[in-house]
Amino acid sequence: MPLGLANKITVARVLIVPFVIVFMFLERPWARHVAVLLFVVGALTDLLDGYLARLRGDVTLVGKLLDPMADKLLVSSVLIALVEMERLPGWLVILLISREFVVSTLRLLALLHGAVIPAAFGGKLKTFLQMLGISMAILEIRGYMLVMLASALVSLASGFLYARRALEVVGSSRS
């Protein structure tokens, strides 16, 4: 089965991940800038692939499964690398990644009950703060830890709201 353009863009996001990591660890003054550029391009492809899939009427099951996996792979890999580089504490990264696992599991559970829970403002804000904080951490821009802590607070709050909504959906489908 050939992949449509949106799914090809999603696959490209997965393929970017090792390059982001390699450039993060290169001991060259320009390498971190390349890592951030690739990371931001990867993050922006998430917007592009979804937009194109809806625009072209090419929303597929493969895309619905691959897209969130690609996002989690990009963000989780970079967060783990930042722990290795001693720029982020492990507990923070565990919290952020755990939230993603919980929300992904709830999203699948809701889907099994015939419901799609759309992304809310809190989730979008969490994503923006994470992308900003991660980019700042890669470049070691002062204040990145405050942005990452803010992203963690928004992440927990939006995760809680998402969990509540998912459990309502699952509960109402059983009645």
Rosetta blueprint (number, residue, H / E / L):
1 M L
2 P L
3 L L
4 G L
5 L H
6 A H
7 N H
8 K H
9 I H
10 T H
11 V H
12 A H
13 R H
14 V H
15 L H
16 I H
17 V H
18 P H
19 F H
20 V H
21 I H
22 V H
23 F H
24 M H
25 F H
26 L L
27 E L
28 R L
29 P L
30 W L
31 A H
32 R H
33 H H
34 V H
35 A H
36 V H
37 L H
38 L H
39 F H
40 V H
41 V H
42 G H
43 A H
44 L H
45 T H
46 D H
47 L H
48 L H
49 D H
50 G H
51 Y H
52 L H
53 A H
54 R H
55 L H
56 R L
57 G L
58 D L
59 V L
60 T L
61 L H
62 V H
63 G H
64 K H
65 L H
66 L H
67 D H
68 P H
69 M H
70 A H
71 D H
72 K H
73 L H
74 L H
75 V H
76 S H
77 S H
78 V H
79 L H
80 I H
81 A H
82 L H
83 V H
84 E H
85 M L
86 E L
87 R L
88 L L
89 P L
90 G H
91 W H
92 L H
93 V H
94 I H
95 L H
96 L H
97 I H
98 S H
99 R H
100 E H
101 F H
102 V H
103 V H
104 S H
105 T H
106 L H
107 R H
108 L H
109 L H
110 A H
111 L H
112 L H
113 H L
114 G L
115 A L
116 V L
117 I L
118 P L
119 A L
120 A L
121 F H
122 G H
123 G H
124 K H
125 L H
126 K H
127 T H
128 F H
129 L H
130 Q H
131 M H
132 L H
133 G H
134 I H
135 S H
136 M H
137 A H
138 I H
139 L H
140 E L
141 I L
142 R L
143 G L
144 Y H
145 M H
146 L H
147 V H
148 M H
149 L H
150 A H
151 S H
152 A H
153 L H
154 V H
155 S H
156 L H
157 A H
158 S H
159 G H
160 F H
161 L H
162 Y H
163 A H
164 R H
165 R H
166 A H
167 L H
168 E H
169 V H
170 V H
171 G H
172 S H
173 S H
174 R H
175 S L
